[in-house]
């Protein structure tokens, strides 16, 4: 009879081993999502690619930054019911940004603190930078609005001259005669503007094709 405790101990050890192995083979499941009062869709006329086409290497200044022409297209946000939303921008190429100090890009002379976005890399060289904004914004068939920017996620709002699309802010609109708080709308219309500047030609290999590769994600931020 003395062998029974030993057998019971062996079975317990076996059970412990099996349970431990089973616990290690596991997977975490997360269930996420966001419930919003309405659905809104942003759209850039003609698609989301801003194409500068073919740029001659001879037009790139060797010892200075080259500012490219401004690009403009129509921009709209359409919601299925009135909603307060803002535009939140993510610069996918933020590590590839050049700062063309002193150059005028979208009406602003670039300084050390000017928000810019990267144009991608050519090997180990940064290609340039660009800025984006919305102008002439109206809502719901032509109602004038004021531009609003927030640097703290919507806790406070400033009233800028231009509605910048930048990772530094979220952008929204408010009633023209109201206080600085976002306005609910069903449709928003405006002009999307983008302007780029190329790095000094001496920093790039202009003996081969250099491909501009800026990429930003502009997403709706429900307030």
N, C-alpha and C positions, 0 to 999 in steps of 0.2 A: 504493500500500500504506500510505501514511502516514495514510489516513483510518481505518483499523481501530482504532487505540487510541482515537481520539475516539469512535467508535461504541460501543466496549466501555465507555467511561466513562459515556456517556449511558445505556446499559442498566443499569449499576450504580446510577446515580443514580435511575433509574426504579424499580428494585427496592427501593431504600432507602425511597423515598417510599411505595410500596405497603405494605411491611412496617410502617412507622411508623403509617400510618392503620389498619391491621388491629389493631395492638396497642392503640390508643386505644379501639377499639370492643370493650369487654370488660365482664364482669360477675363480681363475686365471689360465690361460692357457699359458704355456711357450713353445716356439718352439725352439729347440736347435739342434745342429749337427755340424759336421766338414767336410769341403770339403778338401780332400787331393789329391795330384797329382797321387797317386798310392795306391795300397793296399798291405800290407806286413803281413806275418803270422809267428810268432815264434813257434818253436816246440822243445820239449825235447823228445829224443828217449825213447820209452817204456812208455810214459805218464809222468805226472807232479808230481807223488808221489815218493819221495825218502824214501825208507823203510829200516830202520835199523833192522827190524825183532825183534827177541827175544833177549834181553840183560839180562844176569844173574845178579841178585842182588848182588851176591858175587863178581862180577867184578867191582862194583861201589865202589870207594874209599870213606871211611867214612869221613875223615878229609881233603880231597882235591878234586879238580875238576877232572873228568874223561873225557879225550879226546877220542872220538870215531874215527874209521877209516874214511879216506877220501872216498867219493863216487864220481864216475865220469861216465858221460853219454854223448852221442853226443847231440849237440845243433845246430839248423839251423834257419835261417830267410830266407824266400822266398818272393820276391816281384814280382809283375807282370810287373814292369818297374823299371829302376834305381831310387833309392830314397835315400835321406839322413835321416837316422833314428837313434835314440838312445834308450837305454833300461832304463826305469824308474821303480824303485822298491819301493813297498809299504809293510811295515812290519805290517801284521794284528795283530800280537801278541807283539807289541813293549813294552807294559807295563809288559810283562812277561820275560824280558831279564835279565840274570845273567852275570856278567862280570868276567870271569875266569882269573884274572890278572896273568901274568907270563907264561901262557900256550901258546904253539905254535899251532895256528889254521890256516890252509892253508898258511903256510910259514911265518906267522906274529906272533910275541910275543905280546900277548894282553896287552894293557895299559889302562889307564883311558879314553883315547880318541878313542880307536879302534872301528870302526863301527861294530856292531853286531846285530843280530836279535833274537827274543825270541822263546823259545821252548814250550811255554804254561805254564799252572798252574796245579799243583796237590793240590787241595784244596786251601790253602793260600800260598803254597810254589812254588817258581819259579823253573822250571825243568832244564833250562839251556839256551844255546845260540848256534848260528851257523853263519857261513859266507858262501858266494857264490862268485864264480868268473868264468870267461871264459878264457881259455888258447888255444894256438895254432890256433888262429883265422885267417882265410883266406877268401877272397871274390872271387866271379865269377870264380870258377874253380881252385883256388889255388894261387891267387895273395896275396903276403904278405902285411900286413898292420901294422900300429902302433896303440897301445891302446890309447884311449882318455877318459878322465873323466872331467866332469864339475860340479862344486859345485854351480853355479849361473844360472842354467837353460839354458846353452848353450852360454852365453855371452863370456866366456873365457874357454880355455881348457888346461889341463895339460897332460903330457905324462907319465903315470905310468908304472911300470914293469908288473903289473897284471891288467886285466880288471875286476874290482870289481863290483858286483851287490849289491848295497846298497842304502837305502833311502837317504844317504848323497850325492849321486852323480847321474848324468845320464851318461851312458856309451855309447861310440860310437867308430868308427875306422876312421883313416885317411890314406892317401897315405904314404907308407913307406918312400919315399924320399921327401915328400911335407911338407908344414907347418902344424901347429897344427889346422887343420880345418877338419870337418867330410867329409867323402868320400861317394859319391853315389854308391850304389851297387844293384845288382839284387838278388844275393844269398850270404849268409854269413854262414860259417861253423866253428865250434870250439868244444871244450870239456867243458862241464858244470861241475864244481867241487863244492862240498859242504862238509863241515866238521862241526860236532857238538861237544859240550862239555856239560857234565852233571854236575849239581850242586853237592855240597858236599853231600855225602850220609847221613850225620847227619841232613841235612835240609829236607830230603824226608822220607816218610813213606814206607820203603822197605819191609814191611811185607805184602804188597798187590801190585797189578800191578800198575805201573806208566806209563801212556801213553804219549809219546812224541807227541806234538801237535803244531809244528811250521807251520806257514802259511805265505807265501809271494806272492804278486802279481807282476809279472814282465810284464810290458806292453810296447808297442812300443810308442815312443815319436817322432812325425814327426818334423823334423827340417826345 
